[in-house]
Amino acid sequence: MNRILVALDVPAADEAIALAERVRGAVGGVKIGSQLFTAAGPDIVRTLVSRGDRVFLDLKFHDIPNTVAGAVASARALGVWMVNVHASGGPAMLEAARRAAGDGPGRPLVIAVTVLTSLDAATLGAVGVGASPMDHVVRLARMAAAAGLDGVVASPQETRAIRDACGPGFLVVTPGIRGASAGTPGLDDQKRTLTPIEAVRAGSSYLVVGRPITAASDPRDAARRMAAEIDEVGEPTSR
């Protein structure tokens, strides 16, 4: 199974569709985040789902439990494969998100964002979190697992600790992936990163990859080369 999810972080639907067409079959799915969703709305999700893409809707819902439940239910109606919420919304919000996803065929995976990869210890301290990024991530991951969620979004640097805390079947989706090859575009807003091989060896289930693929001269070839780098490491622990 291909565990690369390419980030369609572009400002318009036509660009996203063109990029998805270029990498389809070379990646395991596509991620739609705030920029694209705000520009193109739910129609871009419907379009890509209708073309056979597995869509990770990365809107990081964080609100009162009832509001988040409604958002997750709407995401399911769009046919998304995966959706995320912020773990810092607390147990009641996480449980509401899980219930809203439902059960059976068509249920999206629900995962919780722990600590953004752009944050480090100093930034956490500035917003009142005294724990280290590692300790805070593991605490939030345990809370998400207790609420019945399928996994978390976390830096690859915390993946092994999450595995130890939450078990092998718990998904760990890792952004902040940098290319292993020279010339890969820089990740100047990412502070806690690893290469694809390092992340998978640490136990990552899926890798969210943006610029190392999307900014390449040939995104399809870049995706294929990255997949080949990790092909021998092993299989994801879940769907």
Backbone hydrogen bonds, N-H to C=O, Kabsch-Sander energy under -0.5 kcal/mol:
donor,donor_aa,acceptor,acceptor_aa,energy
3,R,1,M,-0.5
5,L,207,L,-3.2
6,V,4,I,-0.5
6,V,29,G,-2.1
7,A,209,V,-2.5
8,L,6,V,-0.6
8,L,31,K,-2.6
9,D,7,A,-1.6
10,V,8,L,-1.9
16,A,12,A,-1.9
17,I,13,A,-2.8
18,A,14,D,-2.1
19,L,15,E,-2.4
20,A,16,A,-2.8
21,E,17,I,-2.3
22,R,18,A,-1.7
23,V,19,L,-1.7
24,R,20,A,-1.5
26,A,23,V,-2.7
27,V,23,V,-0.8
28,G,4,I,-2.8
29,G,4,I,-0.9
30,V,54,R,-2.7
31,K,6,V,-2.8
32,I,56,F,-2.5
33,G,31,K,-0.6
37,F,33,G,-2.4
38,T,34,S,-2.5
39,A,35,Q,-1.6
40,A,36,L,-3.1
41,G,37,F,-2.4
43,D,40,A,-0.5
44,I,41,G,-1.3
45,V,41,G,-0.6
46,R,42,P,-2.3
47,T,43,D,-2.6
48,L,44,I,-2.0
49,V,45,V,-2.7
50,S,46,R,-2.4
51,R,47,T,-0.9
52,G,49,V,-1.8
53,D,48,L,-2.4
55,V,53,D,-0.6
56,F,30,V,-2.9
56,F,54,R,-0.5
57,L,55,V,-0.7
57,L,82,M,-3.1
58,D,32,I,-2.7
58,D,56,F,-1.0
59,L,57,L,-1.1
61,F,84,N,-1.7
68,V,64,I,-2.2
69,A,65,P,-2.6
70,G,66,N,-2.0
71,A,67,T,-1.9
72,V,68,V,-2.6
73,A,69,A,-2.4
74,S,70,G,-2.0
75,A,71,A,-2.1
76,R,72,V,-2.4
77,A,73,A,-1.9
78,L,74,S,-1.2
79,G,75,A,-0.6
79,G,76,R,-1.6
80,V,75,A,-1.6
81,W,55,V,-2.1
82,M,55,V,-1.8
83,V,109,L,-2.4
84,N,57,L,-1.3
85,V,111,I,-1.9
86,H,61,F,-2.9
87,A,85,V,-0.6
87,A,113,V,-2.4
89,G,86,H,-1.9
90,G,87,A,-2.0
94,L,90,G,-2.3
95,E,91,P,-2.8
96,A,92,A,-2.0
97,A,93,M,-2.1
98,R,94,L,-2.2
99,R,95,E,-2.4
100,A,96,A,-2.2
101,A,97,A,-1.3
102,G,98,R,-0.6
102,G,99,R,-1.1
107,R,104,G,-1.9
109,L,81,W,-2.6
111,I,83,V,-2.2
111,I,109,L,-0.5
112,A,151,G,-1.9
113,V,85,V,-3.3
114,T,153,V,-2.2
119,L,116,L,-1.8
124,L,120,D,-2.4
125,G,121,A,-2.5
126,A,122,A,-1.7
127,V,123,T,-1.0
127,V,124,L,-0.8
128,G,125,G,-1.6
129,V,124,L,-2.8
130,G,128,G,-0.7
136,H,132,S,-2.6
137,V,133,P,-2.6
138,V,134,M,-2.3
139,R,135,D,-2.2
140,L,136,H,-2.3
141,A,137,V,-2.6
142,R,138,V,-2.4
143,M,139,R,-1.8
144,A,140,L,-2.3
145,A,141,A,-2.5
146,A,142,R,-2.3
147,A,143,M,-1.4
148,G,145,A,-1.5
149,L,144,A,-2.2
150,D,110,V,-2.3
151,G,110,V,-0.9
152,V,171,L,-2.1
153,V,112,A,-2.7
154,A,152,V,-0.5
154,A,173,V,-2.0
158,E,155,S,-1.8
159,T,156,P,-0.8
162,I,158,E,-2.1
163,R,159,T,-2.6
164,D,160,R,-2.2
165,A,161,A,-1.8
166,C,162,I,-3.1
167,G,163,R,-2.2
170,F,167,G,-1.1
171,L,150,D,-2.6
173,V,152,V,-3.0
174,T,172,V,-0.5
174,T,206,Y,-2.8
177,I,208,V,-0.8
178,R,194,L,-2.1
184,T,181,S,-1.3
190,Q,187,L,-1.9
191,K,117,T,-2.5
192,R,117,T,-1.0
194,L,176,G,-0.9
199,A,195,T,-2.4
200,V,196,P,-2.4
201,R,197,I,-2.6
202,A,198,E,-1.5
203,G,199,A,-0.5
203,G,200,V,-1.1
204,S,199,A,-2.2
205,S,172,V,-2.6
206,Y,172,V,-1.4
207,L,3,R,-2.8
208,V,174,T,-2.1
208,V,206,Y,-0.5
209,V,5,L,-2.5
209,V,207,L,-0.7
213,I,210,G,-2.0
214,T,210,G,-3.0
215,A,211,R,-1.9
216,A,213,I,-1.2
222,A,218,D,-2.4
223,A,219,P,-2.5
224,R,220,R,-2.4
225,R,221,D,-2.6
226,M,222,A,-2.2
227,A,223,A,-2.6
228,A,224,R,-2.3
229,E,225,R,-1.6
230,I,226,M,-1.2
231,D,227,A,-0.9
233,V,230,I,-1.5
234,G,230,I,-0.6
